[in-house]
Amino acid sequence: MSAIRFMTDSGSDLTPEQAEALGISLIPFPVTFGDQVYISGVDFDNERFYQMLADAPQTPTHSQITVYQFTEAFEQAYQDGVADLINTTINSEGSGTYNSACLAAQMFYEAHPEAEGKMRIHNLDSASYTCAYGYPVMEGARMAREGKGVEDILAFMRDWLAHSVIYFVPYTLKYAAKSGRIPSAAAFIGELVGLKPIMRIYDHAIVTSDKVRGEKKVIPALVKKATEEMQPNSPYMVISGDHPEVGDMLDAAMTAALGYPPAGRTQIGAVVSINSGPNVAAVMFHEK
């Protein structure tokens, strides 16, 4: 056995095309609208989900990925002769998915004691959301294709997961209020006076780092925060939602400030937009 397989969930916001191109197994989250359950990335794409979210009388919810789903994936990897399975999950503080993966790994080895030493399962807690783990998963897969060893790949991925920061601004606060990310009263007052919170996502936590008044100040504020804190000359990602022009403006502003473009662009999917709303601007980077 010599194969390395990469696995992650749809909260990473990797597209099915990106996952397929790099041989990454992408496990989708189930999303519930009322009494109807949909599978993200299967029953809808991002554009369709944004419309469903706008039309929904109640905010949808997403469930964690189950032990059974991970057990099935681990069994398949073992049958396929995988030697190292690197599975990176959504923030364990926001979902039970990481715990499901760890329990599934324990159950797999109990059922297959002969697999010890033949297939290693590396469950990584991203401690974050969206491309904060989607990016290192893709880069890890590229490293494997270049012939890098699993220990080098794991060291790279763990470093990114430990030091990835997202600065994130939702352009409307109603979704963050419903999800509990911002107290309802603060969100209501913020909407009335035009305040936009600049939220920092790092090491499992989401905190309000600052506020700006008015949409025109959002992009300059994000650029300032990111360029002050990021590791010099390191890659970064630009994140947006159903308003691609917001991503275009942030892309241009970051490129002008740093002298080089982002490593890529990410469009938020169902898991993030349920909690933030579909119209966002964000930048992800490696801290100093």
Backbone bond lengths (Angstrom), bond angles and torsions (degrees), N, CA, C in turn:
res aa  C-N    CA-C-N  psi(-1)  N-CA   C-N-CA  omega(-1)  CA-C   N-CA-C  phi
1 M - - - 1.455 - - 1.528 110.60 -
2 S 1.333 117.12 135.25 1.458 119.65 179.16 1.524 112.25 -144.71
3 A 1.323 117.58 -6.34 1.456 120.69 -172.55 1.521 111.72 -73.74
4 I 1.331 115.68 144.27 1.460 122.93 170.88 1.526 106.98 -110.90
5 R 1.317 116.38 128.75 1.465 120.01 177.39 1.516 108.93 -118.13
6 F 1.327 115.32 141.15 1.460 122.42 178.93 1.523 109.46 -111.02
7 M 1.318 114.60 138.68 1.458 120.88 -179.00 1.523 107.88 -138.61
8 T 1.316 116.14 142.63 1.457 120.77 173.34 1.521 108.39 -153.87
9 D 1.330 115.99 176.90 1.462 120.53 -179.86 1.523 110.27 -107.09
10 S 1.322 115.32 169.65 1.468 119.98 -174.32 1.521 113.01 -71.84
11 G 1.346 118.05 -9.90 1.460 120.04 173.35 1.515 112.76 -67.60
12 S 1.339 116.55 -13.65 1.473 121.55 175.50 1.520 112.10 -71.55
13 D 1.338 115.92 -14.89 1.469 123.13 -177.65 1.521 113.72 62.57
14 L 1.327 116.91 23.05 1.461 119.06 166.19 1.516 108.12 -69.08
15 T 1.319 117.24 140.41 1.454 119.82 175.24 1.527 108.87 -80.30
16 P 1.329 117.75 156.00 1.471 119.26 175.46 1.527 112.13 -55.65
17 E 1.341 116.54 -34.09 1.462 120.69 -179.82 1.530 110.78 -67.75
18 Q 1.330 117.09 -42.06 1.472 120.28 177.89 1.528 110.70 -63.21
19 A 1.331 115.63 -44.96 1.463 119.84 -179.03 1.527 111.01 -62.37
20 E 1.322 116.13 -44.94 1.467 119.92 -178.75 1.526 111.08 -64.00
21 A 1.322 117.16 -41.52 1.462 120.75 -177.42 1.521 112.34 -62.73
22 L 1.353 116.65 -30.49 1.458 120.61 -177.23 1.527 112.50 -106.42
23 G 1.312 117.19 5.41 1.454 120.79 178.54 1.512 114.04 69.59
24 I 1.324 117.14 30.28 1.464 122.40 -179.59 1.528 109.49 -92.21
25 S 1.319 116.99 129.86 1.466 121.41 175.29 1.524 108.43 -79.15
26 L 1.321 116.61 122.59 1.462 122.10 -175.09 1.526 109.05 -112.84
27 I 1.325 116.88 114.68 1.463 121.80 -178.99 1.526 108.42 -97.04
28 P 1.334 118.18 120.43 1.462 120.13 -175.76 1.525 113.00 -83.32
29 F 1.319 115.50 147.55 1.460 121.40 172.99 1.527 110.52 -81.30
30 P 1.328 117.44 142.65 1.465 119.78 169.55 1.525 109.96 -80.31
31 V 1.325 116.69 139.63 1.464 122.94 179.96 1.526 108.19 -124.31
32 T 1.330 116.26 132.18 1.462 121.51 -175.20 1.519 110.90 -111.16
33 F 1.326 115.57 123.45 1.463 123.46 170.16 1.525 106.66 -109.81
34 G 1.327 116.61 107.38 1.466 118.31 -177.92 1.520 110.52 63.02
35 D 1.336 116.60 -119.06 1.465 120.37 178.58 1.528 112.03 -104.50
36 Q 1.336 117.00 11.81 1.452 121.39 -178.46 1.525 110.39 -108.36
37 V 1.331 116.57 127.48 1.463 121.72 179.92 1.521 109.26 -104.06
38 Y 1.326 115.94 130.85 1.461 122.95 178.12 1.529 108.76 -119.65
39 I 1.314 116.25 156.66 1.455 121.79 176.86 1.526 108.25 -106.17
40 S 1.335 115.43 118.78 1.469 119.69 -175.46 1.521 110.48 -63.29
41 G 1.328 115.02 137.26 1.455 121.06 -179.23 1.503 114.54 78.54
42 V 1.328 116.65 -7.54 1.465 121.74 178.57 1.528 109.74 -113.06
43 D 1.333 115.39 -53.87 1.465 120.35 -179.57 1.524 112.89 -86.08
44 F 1.305 117.17 -13.60 1.469 121.28 176.74 1.522 109.18 -157.72
45 D 1.340 115.68 152.65 1.458 120.48 168.95 1.531 107.44 -96.58
46 N 1.322 117.43 -178.66 1.461 119.99 -175.98 1.519 112.62 -61.16
47 E 1.338 116.57 -43.95 1.464 119.44 -177.27 1.523 111.24 -62.84
48 R 1.321 116.46 -41.55 1.465 120.76 177.39 1.524 110.39 -65.32
49 F 1.315 117.57 -39.53 1.458 119.96 -179.94 1.524 111.29 -64.59
50 Y 1.327 117.49 -41.95 1.466 119.31 179.06 1.531 110.81 -57.06
51 Q 1.320 116.17 -40.57 1.464 119.33 178.99 1.522 110.88 -68.55
52 M 1.330 117.25 -41.49 1.464 120.82 177.16 1.524 110.51 -61.38
53 L 1.323 116.72 -39.62 1.462 121.19 179.37 1.525 110.73 -64.69
54 A 1.334 116.87 -42.29 1.467 120.58 179.77 1.523 111.58 -65.55
55 D 1.330 116.77 -33.61 1.463 120.98 -176.20 1.519 113.89 -87.04
56 A 1.323 117.44 -14.43 1.467 120.96 -172.72 1.529 111.35 -71.00
57 P 1.345 118.37 131.54 1.462 120.25 177.13 1.525 112.72 -70.15
58 Q 1.339 116.37 -25.44 1.452 121.57 177.08 1.526 109.37 -127.83
59 T 1.319 115.88 150.90 1.461 119.60 179.22 1.518 110.11 -65.91
60 P 1.314 119.00 128.88 1.463 120.86 177.95 1.527 110.81 -70.13
61 T 1.310 115.34 167.90 1.460 121.44 177.77 1.522 109.37 -128.78
62 H 1.326 116.18 159.32 1.461 119.36 172.69 1.522 109.15 -121.72
63 S 1.307 116.08 145.65 1.460 122.25 -179.86 1.519 109.93 -100.40
64 Q 1.319 115.47 161.79 1.461 118.97 176.48 1.524 110.28 -73.68
65 I 1.322 115.30 157.45 1.460 120.62 173.40 1.529 107.77 -76.70
66 T 1.312 116.50 136.77 1.451 121.17 -166.71 1.532 113.21 -86.70
67 V 1.322 114.33 163.21 1.468 121.70 174.13 1.526 109.54 -58.14
68 Y 1.322 116.51 -41.80 1.467 120.25 -179.23 1.523 111.29 -59.38
69 Q 1.334 117.67 -44.32 1.465 120.65 -179.70 1.524 111.23 -61.21
70 F 1.327 116.31 -43.00 1.462 119.00 178.81 1.528 111.38 -68.58
71 T 1.319 116.73 -39.77 1.462 119.81 179.13 1.526 110.65 -59.48
72 E 1.323 116.67 -43.58 1.462 121.05 177.64 1.524 110.92 -60.95
73 A 1.317 116.69 -42.45 1.469 120.70 -179.58 1.526 111.18 -66.60
74 F 1.330 117.07 -40.37 1.461 120.42 179.09 1.529 110.97 -66.52
75 E 1.323 116.16 -40.70 1.467 120.79 177.96 1.535 110.18 -60.43
76 Q 1.329 116.27 -43.72 1.463 120.08 -179.31 1.519 111.05 -65.02
77 A 1.322 116.65 -41.04 1.464 119.96 179.09 1.522 110.87 -62.20
78 Y 1.313 116.39 -40.70 1.463 119.85 179.63 1.523 111.01 -64.79
79 Q 1.319 116.37 -43.36 1.465 120.49 177.45 1.526 111.43 -62.14
80 D 1.340 116.23 -31.13 1.470 120.58 -178.36 1.527 112.83 -82.99
81 G 1.323 117.99 -0.63 1.452 120.38 177.93 1.507 114.93 81.15
82 V 1.330 117.68 24.76 1.460 121.01 179.11 1.529 109.53 -72.54
83 A 1.318 116.53 134.62 1.468 120.95 179.08 1.524 111.96 -92.98
84 D 1.343 117.23 -36.97 1.463 122.28 179.56 1.517 108.98 -134.06
85 L 1.314 115.70 118.77 1.461 121.63 178.21 1.522 107.60 -107.54
86 I 1.330 116.10 114.42 1.469 121.63 -178.59 1.527 107.88 -103.78
87 N 1.329 115.61 109.20 1.463 122.09 -175.49 1.527 109.00 -113.92
88 T 1.325 116.51 117.25 1.464 121.84 -177.44 1.524 109.30 -112.66
89 T 1.331 116.09 124.36 1.465 120.29 -172.64 1.522 112.41 -114.42
90 I 1.305 114.18 166.12 1.453 122.72 175.51 1.529 110.35 -61.38
91 N 1.314 116.34 157.02 1.460 125.33 179.43 1.534 112.11 -40.33
92 S 1.319 116.24 121.63 1.467 119.98 -178.29 1.522 112.83 -68.65
93 E 1.348 117.40 -17.89 1.463 119.93 176.94 1.527 111.79 -79.94
94 G 1.329 117.18 -15.69 1.449 120.67 -178.61 1.511 113.95 -108.55
95 S 1.342 117.01 -7.94 1.460 121.67 -176.65 1.519 109.33 -157.69
96 G 1.333 116.00 151.07 1.462 120.93 175.82 1.513 113.18 -84.63
97 T 1.335 117.49 9.35 1.465 121.69 -174.52 1.525 112.56 -62.15
98 Y 1.318 117.58 -42.68 1.468 120.25 179.62 1.527 110.36 -61.63
99 N 1.333 116.68 -43.00 1.464 119.79 178.67 1.525 110.99 -63.93
100 S 1.327 116.78 -36.30 1.467 120.12 176.24 1.521 110.52 -60.85
101 A 1.331 116.19 -42.84 1.467 120.62 -179.41 1.526 111.07 -64.74
102 C 1.334 117.22 -41.65 1.462 120.14 179.87 1.526 111.08 -65.73
103 L 1.328 117.64 -41.87 1.460 120.57 177.90 1.517 110.92 -65.62
104 A 1.325 116.57 -39.17 1.468 120.31 178.36 1.525 111.27 -62.94
105 A 1.340 116.85 -39.26 1.466 120.14 178.15 1.524 110.61 -64.00
106 Q 1.330 116.56 -42.26 1.469 120.27 177.73 1.524 110.63 -61.15
107 M 1.324 116.73 -44.82 1.455 120.82 -179.69 1.529 111.63 -66.43
108 F 1.336 116.24 -35.94 1.463 120.03 179.42 1.528 110.16 -61.77
109 Y 1.326 117.52 -46.82 1.467 120.24 -177.60 1.527 111.66 -70.84
110 E 1.329 116.89 -29.61 1.463 119.02 174.45 1.523 110.77 -65.99
111 A 1.336 115.55 -37.49 1.465 120.13 179.31 1.524 112.15 -78.83
112 H 1.343 116.73 -25.63 1.477 121.44 -176.99 1.527 110.09 -130.75
113 P 1.319 118.59 69.99 1.470 119.25 179.89 1.532 112.53 -60.12
114 E 1.333 116.38 -24.04 1.461 119.62 178.90 1.529 112.13 -71.01
115 A 1.348 116.70 -13.28 1.467 120.41 -179.64 1.521 112.70 -79.23
116 E 1.337 117.25 -16.23 1.464 120.31 177.68 1.529 108.92 -58.90
117 G 1.315 116.21 126.49 1.449 120.74 -179.12 1.515 114.25 85.59
118 K 1.341 116.30 -12.40 1.467 120.02 178.39 1.531 110.81 -101.39
119 M 1.341 116.45 -43.65 1.464 119.77 176.22 1.525 108.82 -130.03
120 R 1.316 115.19 119.67 1.458 120.82 177.42 1.529 109.07 -97.45
121 I 1.316 116.16 131.76 1.463 121.88 176.37 1.521 107.86 -104.41
122 H 1.330 115.92 120.21 1.463 122.17 179.52 1.526 107.74 -109.44
123 N 1.324 117.45 98.98 1.461 121.08 176.93 1.525 109.09 -89.95
124 L 1.324 116.49 118.90 1.456 122.22 -178.04 1.526 109.69 -111.26
125 D 1.310 116.35 126.83 1.464 122.37 174.13 1.524 107.65 -85.68
126 S 1.318 117.10 116.16 1.467 119.80 -176.61 1.518 112.68 -67.10
127 A 1.350 116.95 -26.40 1.462 122.22 -175.74 1.529 112.09 63.03
128 S 1.347 117.09 15.41 1.459 119.88 -176.12 1.529 110.71 -155.85
129 Y 1.316 115.26 -158.53 1.458 122.09 -174.88 1.532 110.42 -140.02
130 T 1.290 115.11 168.02 1.459 126.80 173.74 1.547 111.18 46.57
131 C 1.325 119.24 -135.22 1.464 120.13 -171.22 1.516 113.71 -74.03
132 A 1.340 119.21 -2.90 1.461 119.77 172.41 1.517 110.22 -60.08
133 Y 1.341 117.07 -25.08 1.467 118.51 170.08 1.517 112.62 -116.88
134 G 1.322 117.67 -21.70 1.459 118.72 174.64 1.516 112.45 -61.43
135 Y 1.337 116.27 -40.13 1.475 119.74 -179.63 1.528 112.19 -64.00
136 P 1.351 120.41 -52.99 1.466 118.19 179.89 1.522 113.86 -64.82
137 V 1.325 118.17 -27.99 1.466 119.31 175.04 1.527 109.75 -64.82
138 M 1.325 117.72 -46.00 1.465 120.41 178.49 1.527 111.35 -62.74
139 E 1.327 116.31 -43.63 1.461 119.27 -179.47 1.527 111.20 -65.94
140 G 1.335 116.70 -37.78 1.454 119.53 176.22 1.513 112.08 -61.16
141 A 1.345 115.96 -41.73 1.468 120.28 178.13 1.525 110.98 -64.39
142 R 1.327 116.94 -37.67 1.470 120.01 177.36 1.532 110.56 -66.72
143 M 1.316 116.79 -39.73 1.460 120.60 178.01 1.528 111.03 -61.12
144 A 1.332 115.99 -41.04 1.470 119.85 179.04 1.513 110.55 -63.00
145 R 1.331 117.39 -39.38 1.467 120.49 179.02 1.527 111.93 -67.58
146 E 1.328 115.72 -24.77 1.467 119.94 177.37 1.522 111.87 -84.87
147 G 1.338 116.73 -0.72 1.456 120.53 177.11 1.511 115.47 92.31
148 K 1.348 117.59 9.67 1.463 119.80 178.82 1.531 109.81 -69.08
149 G 1.326 116.12 148.90 1.448 121.84 -179.49 1.513 112.80 -77.16
150 V 1.323 116.31 160.07 1.453 120.78 -174.67 1.526 112.24 -63.85
151 E 1.321 118.65 -35.10 1.462 119.81 -179.18 1.525 111.26 -67.33
152 D 1.322 117.35 -39.25 1.468 120.46 175.83 1.524 110.75 -64.94
153 I 1.318 116.21 -40.57 1.466 120.50 179.68 1.521 110.41 -64.51
154 L 1.322 116.96 -46.41 1.464 120.37 179.99 1.528 111.15 -63.43
155 A 1.330 117.34 -38.30 1.464 120.14 178.72 1.529 110.41 -63.02
156 F 1.335 116.10 -43.39 1.468 120.49 178.12 1.521 110.57 -62.12
157 M 1.324 117.01 -48.59 1.459 120.32 -176.21 1.524 111.85 -65.79
158 R 1.314 116.67 -42.61 1.469 119.46 -179.85 1.522 111.37 -64.98
159 D 1.327 116.82 -35.68 1.463 120.01 176.76 1.524 110.68 -63.04
160 W 1.337 116.81 -46.07 1.462 119.62 178.96 1.521 111.82 -63.89
161 L 1.319 116.94 -43.16 1.459 119.66 -178.87 1.527 111.37 -65.01
162 A 1.320 116.89 -33.31 1.464 120.67 -179.80 1.516 112.97 -76.89
163 H 1.333 117.54 -21.75 1.468 120.41 -172.25 1.529 114.19 -123.57
164 S 1.315 117.78 8.35 1.469 119.98 178.90 1.523 110.81 -77.19
165 V 1.315 115.35 133.71 1.467 122.64 177.25 1.522 108.24 -123.51
166 I 1.319 116.33 139.54 1.464 121.39 171.40 1.523 108.34 -120.01
167 Y 1.324 117.17 128.53 1.462 122.04 165.28 1.523 106.68 -103.38
168 F 1.326 115.25 130.73 1.456 121.44 -161.45 1.523 109.50 -141.43
169 V 1.316 117.37 129.19 1.463 120.81 177.64 1.530 109.81 -126.09
170 P 1.333 118.59 118.57 1.462 120.98 170.95 1.533 109.00 -84.87
171 Y 1.315 116.37 134.22 1.456 119.26 -177.59 1.527 112.73 -80.01
172 T 1.321 117.40 -16.27 1.457 121.50 169.94 1.515 107.47 -129.08
173 L 1.330 117.03 147.23 1.462 120.57 -173.69 1.521 113.62 -101.69
174 K 1.331 117.95 -2.08 1.470 118.46 -173.74 1.516 112.37 -66.10
175 Y 1.327 117.76 -34.92 1.469 119.46 -179.21 1.526 110.82 -72.97
176 A 1.329 117.05 -41.55 1.461 120.70 178.45 1.526 110.67 -64.41
177 A 1.332 116.99 -33.59 1.462 120.38 176.93 1.526 111.10 -66.80
178 K 1.337 116.41 -43.48 1.461 120.29 -179.66 1.522 112.14 -66.35
179 S 1.331 116.29 -33.86 1.467 120.08 -178.74 1.524 112.52 -82.50
180 G 1.338 116.87 -11.39 1.453 120.48 -179.34 1.511 114.51 90.47
181 R 1.353 117.11 2.56 1.462 119.33 179.33 1.522 111.41 -67.58
182 I 1.336 116.81 -30.14 1.454 123.15 177.03 1.522 106.98 -132.48
183 P 1.345 119.56 133.29 1.467 120.29 177.02 1.524 111.27 -55.06
184 S 1.322 116.71 141.95 1.468 121.33 -174.39 1.517 112.55 -57.78
185 A 1.328 116.92 -41.26 1.471 120.04 -178.93 1.519 110.66 -64.35
186 A 1.321 116.81 -43.18 1.465 120.69 179.48 1.525 110.46 -64.80
187 A 1.326 116.99 -38.92 1.463 120.48 178.56 1.514 110.94 -65.66
188 F 1.314 116.67 -41.31 1.468 121.05 179.63 1.525 110.77 -62.21
189 I 1.326 116.44 -47.42 1.467 120.31 -179.82 1.533 109.99 -66.14
190 G 1.339 115.59 -40.07 1.454 119.69 179.44 1.515 112.59 -59.96
191 E 1.330 116.61 -42.39 1.467 120.83 178.17 1.521 110.40 -63.64
192 L 1.336 116.88 -39.90 1.466 120.35 -177.91 1.523 112.21 -64.06
193 V 1.318 117.15 -40.04 1.472 120.31 -174.20 1.525 112.35 -101.94
194 G 1.332 117.64 3.86 1.457 120.73 174.72 1.512 115.42 79.30
195 L 1.337 117.33 22.56 1.461 120.46 178.88 1.528 111.14 -81.42
196 K 1.312 115.58 137.34 1.465 121.77 176.11 1.523 108.34 -118.78
197 P 1.336 117.92 122.17 1.462 119.34 178.83 1.521 111.32 -77.96
198 I 1.320 116.38 139.87 1.461 121.48 171.25 1.525 106.26 -98.87
199 M 1.309 115.64 109.76 1.459 120.54 -173.45 1.528 109.92 -100.33
200 R 1.319 115.25 137.88 1.464 122.18 -179.31 1.524 109.17 -109.54
201 I 1.315 116.43 125.14 1.458 122.14 179.29 1.516 108.01 -111.26
202 Y 1.333 115.51 118.55 1.474 120.47 -176.71 1.521 109.06 -163.10
203 D 1.340 116.31 135.83 1.464 122.11 173.27 1.530 111.22 51.04
204 H 1.308 116.15 55.27 1.470 125.29 176.02 1.533 114.45 77.43
205 A 1.330 118.40 -19.07 1.462 120.54 -169.63 1.527 112.46 -103.16
206 I 1.337 115.41 148.85 1.458 122.99 172.04 1.521 107.11 -119.75
207 V 1.318 116.61 116.81 1.457 120.93 -178.73 1.526 109.40 -128.45
208 T 1.319 115.98 153.42 1.462 120.70 174.21 1.522 108.12 -84.24
209 S 1.328 115.56 112.46 1.461 121.57 -175.54 1.520 112.23 -85.84
210 D 1.331 116.86 -31.79 1.455 120.59 -175.08 1.522 107.79 -166.27
211 K 1.305 117.33 177.09 1.459 122.66 175.45 1.516 108.55 -140.03
212 V 1.330 115.77 149.03 1.465 121.09 172.00 1.522 108.27 -129.11
213 R 1.318 115.18 153.87 1.461 119.45 179.59 1.527 108.71 -106.28
214 G 1.334 115.67 113.74 1.452 120.48 177.84 1.512 112.90 100.46
215 E 1.319 115.94 145.09 1.461 121.46 -175.89 1.523 112.94 -66.48
216 K 1.331 117.62 -30.01 1.460 119.74 -177.16 1.523 113.35 -65.48
217 K 1.322 116.63 -19.70 1.459 120.02 -178.02 1.525 112.90 -91.63
218 V 1.329 117.38 -7.23 1.466 120.71 -174.85 1.525 111.51 -63.67
219 I 1.337 117.22 -53.84 1.465 120.75 -175.28 1.534 111.42 -62.72
220 P 1.339 119.78 -49.43 1.475 118.81 177.85 1.525 112.82 -57.88
221 A 1.331 117.01 -36.84 1.466 119.48 -179.56 1.525 111.19 -67.75
222 L 1.325 117.42 -41.68 1.461 120.92 178.09 1.527 111.19 -63.11
223 V 1.315 116.35 -43.44 1.465 120.63 179.53 1.521 110.34 -61.73
224 K 1.299 117.61 -44.05 1.469 121.64 -179.77 1.524 110.64 -61.53
225 K 1.328 116.81 -47.72 1.468 120.62 -179.35 1.530 110.38 -60.51
226 A 1.316 116.21 -48.50 1.465 120.29 -175.07 1.524 111.82 -66.10
227 T 1.326 117.00 -47.11 1.472 119.44 -175.12 1.532 111.95 -69.18
228 E 1.318 117.69 -25.78 1.459 120.28 177.05 1.523 112.33 -74.58
229 E 1.338 116.68 -30.43 1.465 119.68 -171.42 1.523 114.58 -105.23
230 M 1.329 118.25 -16.74 1.462 118.40 -171.44 1.522 112.44 -80.72
231 Q 1.317 114.70 153.95 1.461 121.64 175.73 1.524 108.79 -64.20
232 P 1.326 118.77 128.70 1.473 120.49 -175.70 1.531 112.27 -57.17
233 N 1.309 114.83 138.32 1.470 123.45 175.30 1.527 113.90 62.39
234 S 1.320 117.01 21.99 1.462 120.46 -179.26 1.529 110.39 -97.70
235 P 1.329 117.30 160.04 1.472 120.90 178.47 1.526 111.33 -67.12
236 Y 1.308 115.31 155.77 1.462 121.53 174.25 1.523 108.21 -147.07
237 M 1.326 115.81 164.82 1.465 121.54 -179.73 1.520 109.55 -126.65
238 V 1.322 116.03 144.87 1.454 122.98 175.58 1.529 108.39 -105.26
239 I 1.323 115.97 135.81 1.464 122.53 -174.20 1.522 109.46 -124.40
240 S 1.322 116.13 135.89 1.463 121.25 173.78 1.521 108.54 -148.49
241 G 1.336 115.64 -176.02 1.456 120.13 -177.43 1.510 112.05 -128.38
242 D 1.338 115.79 -118.44 1.463 119.10 -174.01 1.526 113.28 -84.51
243 H 1.331 117.62 2.99 1.467 122.00 174.70 1.530 108.02 -117.66
244 P 1.330 118.56 85.16 1.468 120.25 -176.24 1.518 113.26 -60.59
245 E 1.324 117.45 -24.29 1.459 119.26 179.48 1.534 111.39 -64.20
246 V 1.328 116.53 -27.62 1.465 120.41 175.46 1.526 109.72 -64.70
247 G 1.324 116.35 -44.69 1.457 120.52 175.76 1.511 112.19 -62.53
248 D 1.337 116.66 -38.09 1.462 120.55 178.46 1.530 111.05 -61.30
249 M 1.335 115.97 -44.05 1.469 120.06 -179.05 1.524 111.19 -66.07
250 L 1.336 116.94 -42.05 1.457 120.31 179.81 1.527 110.50 -68.15
251 D 1.317 116.97 -40.01 1.466 122.29 176.11 1.530 110.04 -56.36
252 A 1.341 116.13 -50.17 1.465 120.60 -177.95 1.522 111.64 -64.62
253 A 1.335 116.46 -40.17 1.465 120.10 -177.94 1.524 111.58 -69.03
254 M 1.332 117.06 -41.62 1.464 120.20 178.10 1.532 110.88 -66.80
255 T 1.329 116.55 -40.92 1.464 120.46 179.33 1.525 110.73 -62.39
256 A 1.333 116.23 -41.09 1.463 120.20 178.87 1.530 111.32 -65.81
257 A 1.328 116.75 -38.78 1.467 120.60 -176.96 1.527 112.03 -72.56
258 L 1.342 116.85 -35.59 1.459 120.88 -173.83 1.519 114.05 -100.71
259 G 1.324 116.37 -23.47 1.460 120.08 -177.88 1.512 113.83 87.48
260 Y 1.331 118.18 6.78 1.465 121.65 175.31 1.526 109.41 -151.58
261 P 1.327 117.68 152.59 1.462 121.58 -173.29 1.526 112.04 -80.79
262 P 1.333 117.15 169.68 1.467 120.04 176.03 1.527 111.51 -66.23
263 A 1.323 115.15 157.64 1.462 120.82 175.63 1.522 111.00 -69.54
264 G 1.326 116.29 -18.71 1.457 120.64 178.70 1.515 110.83 176.37
265 R 1.319 114.78 175.27 1.463 122.46 178.18 1.522 108.75 -120.78
266 T 1.313 116.47 141.38 1.457 122.05 178.59 1.518 110.02 -123.47
267 Q 1.331 115.44 135.68 1.463 121.24 173.07 1.521 107.57 -105.03
268 I 1.329 116.70 126.18 1.461 119.27 -177.43 1.526 110.58 -66.30
269 G 1.319 114.83 143.60 1.451 121.84 178.59 1.510 111.79 -102.20
270 A 1.319 115.69 -159.18 1.459 121.91 -172.35 1.521 112.56 -63.06
271 V 1.328 118.02 -44.54 1.465 120.73 -172.88 1.523 111.21 -61.01
272 V 1.321 117.54 -43.38 1.461 120.55 -179.25 1.524 111.07 -77.29
273 S 1.323 117.96 -44.59 1.462 119.65 -173.47 1.527 113.35 -69.68
274 I 1.338 118.31 -23.20 1.461 120.06 172.60 1.529 110.00 -57.49
275 N 1.324 116.48 -38.51 1.458 121.75 -175.04 1.524 114.21 -93.27
276 S 1.327 117.11 -21.37 1.466 119.89 -174.60 1.517 113.53 -113.75
277 G 1.323 116.43 -18.34 1.448 120.12 -166.16 1.517 109.26 87.32
278 P 1.327 117.71 161.43 1.456 120.02 -174.44 1.522 115.66 -80.82
279 N 1.337 117.78 -15.39 1.466 120.01 -177.51 1.525 109.52 -102.27
280 V 1.325 116.16 103.71 1.465 121.12 -176.39 1.523 109.68 -139.18
281 A 1.322 114.60 162.92 1.466 122.45 167.65 1.514 106.67 -133.32
282 A 1.325 117.20 134.62 1.464 120.12 -178.31 1.515 110.19 -156.08
283 V 1.317 115.13 156.72 1.454 121.46 174.97 1.528 107.99 -135.32
284 M 1.336 116.36 136.78 1.459 122.45 178.84 1.521 108.56 -115.50
285 F 1.343 116.21 136.90 1.465 119.42 -177.39 1.522 109.43 -153.80
286 H 1.343 115.16 169.54 1.463 123.53 175.27 1.520 107.67 -92.58
287 E 1.322 116.62 123.15 1.468 119.87 -177.97 1.531 110.89 -69.80
288 K 1.327 114.94 160.98 1.461 120.58 177.11 1.522 110.34 -63.44
